[in-house]
Amino acid sequence: MAKYHVYGVGAALVDTEIEVTDNDLQQLQVEKGLMTLVDEARQNQLVGHLHQHLTASRRASGGSAANTIIAVSCFGGKTFYSCKVANDDNGQFYLNDLAEAGVGYHQNGETVEGITGKCLVLITPDAERSMNTFLGVSETVSTANLNAEAISQSDYLYVEGYLVTSDSGRAAAIHAREIAEKHNVKTVLSLSDPGMVTFFKAGLKEMMGNKVDLLFCNEAEALGWTDTDNLEHAVERLKDSADTFAVTLGSKGALVFDGERIHNISPHTITAVDTNGAGDMFAGAFLYAITHGYNYREAGNFASLAAAHVVSQFGPRLNAEQYPEILQSLALAT
């Protein structure tokens, strides 16, 4: 039996969420709904312009894969995460947060000088999130930050597509996949963001290799990845990239392919206030379910419910008491 249900590798980012207006985004020239890489000067400029909003800001450990791995752990799964933080206040905050969530992590015991990655998440009234990310030391996450033994002792390896933007991060993702394949560990890739698909498709294909066992993407990413504007065509073409996959459709629910058939996953009617972390939560809940004996349809329904709870409140994570409540729906699924 594997020691870990899911091993993740990705960026370590401390999120600061700020509520803004569409007018704020236009004035600041921020692309709505996308993740944009910025340098620290640009991020500081944004914070300066938004200083009057900071009284309502919230700090949380983030990074796409980390959100997913923390979700798996909080539902009760066994997890391990590889990332890179600096020896600063945010770095300590980040590692403490992972530990409190029950996630094992790998730092090679080193003290890294520099600045821990930071993500400014701007939330507009329509619940859309626009991210401005300064990677800090996360930009240099590398094969040295991997734990080959932990990968080999896992059921699934989960890799975030955002790693494609860094040469060393992309190399780490490829090496992690090769270790997983060698030890018959199932491989999972999240396409992460439409911008990653648009500008880094070749690098993502390197990270994917011939085919992954499971692919997560949203509708825009699926269409971009398969070069079509037709979702049915995209779903067919995704089968060339992954043995199984899940395509999230926002308020329309999701499509899940279990290797044999497509399952239409119904949405949950909620009032969305913040879509930050919705896809990450979907992936985390889905991975928890399939590593605990549930089929893809059951996992999709569970993941849809968990994601609905996330978007109905601020922040990429659920409150502690919400995890067991949502788990009850999974128990009733069988």
N, C-alpha and C positions, 0 to 999 in steps of 0.2 A: 504494500500500500504506500502511495506517495506521501511524503512528509508535508508537502504544500499542495493546496488545490490550484493556486495561481501564483506565478512569479511574474512581476511586472518590471518593466524598465522604461524610464522616461525622465522628463524634466522635473526638477524640484522648484516650484514657484510659490512664493507667498502672495496670495491674492488680496487685493484691497478692492472691495466693491463700492461703487459710488453711484447714486441715482442722479441722472442727468436728463436733459431734454434733447429732442432732435436738433433744436437750434444750437445747443452746446456742441453737439457732434459736428455740425456744419461750420461753426466758428473755429473749432479746433482742427478741422480738416481730418477727422477720424472716419475711416471707412466703417459703415454700420454693418454689424453682424459678422464681421471677420476678425481673425487674429492677425495683428500686425506686429512684426518685430521692430522694436525701437531701441535706440541707445539710451543710456541713463540720462543724458542731457534732455532728450525729448520727453522722457517719462517725467522728469522733474518739472519741465515746462508745463506739461499737462496738469500735474498736481498743483502747481502754482496757480494756474488759471481756475482750478476747481477748489481752491482752498476753502471757499465758503461752504462747500458740500461735505467737507471731511468730517464734520461733527457726526454725520450719520453713516460714516464708512465702517466697514467690517473687515477684519483681517482673518484669513484662514489659510491653512496649508492647501496647496493646490497643485496644478499640473494635471493634465488630462489622465494619464495612466495612474497617477497617485489617487485621484478621485475614485477611479474604478477599483483599484486594489483596496482602498479603505472601505468602500462599499461592500466588497466581498467579505472582508474581515468583520465588519460591523453586523452583517447578517449571520456570521458564525463560521465563515470559512477560514482556512489556514493560508496565510499569504506571506510573501517576501517581496521587497521592493529595492531596486537598485537605482540610485540617483547620485547627485553631487551637490552638496551645499557648502557654504563658506563658514569660517569660524567667526560668525557675527551673530547679532541678536536674532535676526530672522532665521539663520541656520539652526540655532539651538531650538527656537520656537518650532521649526519644521520637524526636526527629529523627535522632539518631545511629543508632538502631535501624532506622528506615526506610531510611536511607542504606545501612547494612550489608546490608539485605535487597534492595538494588538497586531500591528504589522512588523514583521522582522525586516531589518534593513541592512544594507551593506555600504560601508564607508571606507573599507580597507584600513580602518584605524587611523587615517591620516587627518591632519588639521590643514585645511585648504585656506590659504589666504585669498582675499578677494571679497566679492559681494554675492550673496545668495540671490538667485533669480527672483524677480518681482513681476507681478502681472496686475495691471490696472484694469479692472473690469467695469465698464461704463454701462449702466442699466437704464434704458429708456422706458417711458410709460407703457409701451406695448410689450414689455418684458424681454425684448431683444437685448442680447449682450454683445458688446463690442470690446475686444481685448487688445490692449497695448502691452506687449511683453518685452521686458529687458531680461535676457537669459542669465546674465551674470556668469557665475562659474558653471552653470548648467550647460552653457555652450560647449564646454570642454569635457562633458561626460564622455567616457571612453570605455574600451574593453577592460581597462584596469578596474573599473567600478562594477564589473560583473562578478557574480559568484557562480562559477560553473557547477559546483556541487549542488547548490540549491536549485539551479535550473534543472539538473538531471533528476532531482527528487520531487519534481512538480508534475501535476497532471497537465497544466496548460502554461504556456509562455505568452504573456500579453505585451505587445509593443505598441506604443503610440506613434502615429504618423508624423507628429511634430519633430521627432528626432531627425527627420530627413534634412532639416535646415542646417545641421551642423555636420561637418565631415567626420569628426570623431564620434558623434552621436549615431550617425548612419552606420559607421563601421561597427559600433557596439551592437546595434540592432541586428546587423547581418550576422555577426559572430554569435550572438545569443540564439538566433534562429538555427544556426548550424549546430550548436551544442544541443539544442532541443531535438532537432531532427535525428541526430546521432543516438539519442537516448529515448527515442519514440515518445517524446513529449509533444503534445498537440500545440500547434502554433496559431496565434491569434494576432491580427493586425487591425488597428482602427485607423481609418483614413483621416480622422481628426478635424479637418477643416477644408472647405472648398478651395481655399487659397493654396493649400498644400498640393491638392490634385492639379490645380491649374498650372502652378509654377515648378513643381518638383516631381512630376509624374515618373520620370526616368529613375530618380532616386528611390521613390516608393517601390517601384518594380524590383529594384535591387534588393531592397529590404524584404520584399515578399518572396523572392526566389521563384521557383517554378509554380508554386501554389501554396496557400496557407490552408489550414484546417477550418478556420473560422474568420470571417471578415465582418467588421462593423462599419457602417457608414450611414449618413443621412441621404435624403433624396438628391440634394444638389451634388453631393460627392459621388453618388452612384452614377448620375447622368454624366458628370464630368469625366469620371474614370473610364466609362464605356463609350464616350464620344457620341452620345445620342441625346435627343430631347424627349424620348419616349420611355416611360418607366418600365413598361413590359419588355421592351427590347433590352433595357439596362439589366433587368433581372436575369434574362437569359444569358447575357454576356458576362455577368458576374460569375457564372458557373465555371468560366475559364480561369478565374483567378482564385477561387476558393471552393472547397468541398461543401461548405455550409456558410450561410451568411444571414445577417439581420440588417434590414434597411429601415431606419426610423423615418417616420413621415410627419412628425410634429403632431398637430391636432387631428391628423387623419389616422393615427395609430402607427402600425409597423407591418412590414412583410418579413417573414422568417422562412428560410429555406433549410430543411433538415437533411438535405442530401438526396431526398426522394420527392418531397412535395413541398409546395408553398403554403404557408399558413398566414391568413389575414388576421392580424392582431388588432382588436378594437381599441379605440382611444378611450380615455376617461375624461368625462366632462369636468373641467376645473377652470378657475380663473387664474391665468398665468400672470405672475408678477416678475419672474426672473428665470430665463432659460439657461443661465450659466450652469453647466454640469449635468444637464438633462441627458445628453448622450452618454456621458461617463457613467451616470447612475444606471442607465439602461443596460450598458455593458456589464457593470458590476453585478447587478441583480441577475442578469441572464447567466453569467458565469457561475454565480453561486448556485443557481438552480440546476444547471446541467452537470455540475460536479457533485450534486447531492441527489442524483437519481431521477430527476424530472426530465420529461421530454421537451423538445423544442417549442411545441405549442404552449405547454404549461410555463416554460421559462419565458417565452415572449409575453404572455399575459401578466406574469409576475413583474417582469422588467417594465412593462408599460405602466403598471400601477405605481411602481417605485418612482419612475421618472415623473409621473403626474404629480406626486407628492412634492418632488424637488422643485418643479417649476411654480408651484403654488406658494412658495415662500422664498425668502432671500438666501443666497448661498448655495454652493454646489453639493451640500451634504444634508442628510436628514438629522433631526434631533434624535437623541439616544432612545427615547421612548417610542419613536416611530418604527424602528427596525423590527422589533417583535410584533407590533401591530400588523405590519405589512406581511410579515412571515406567516401570519395566520391564514392569509389568503392562499398561500402556497400549500399549506397543509390541507386546505379544503379542496385543492385542485385534483387530488387523486381519487 
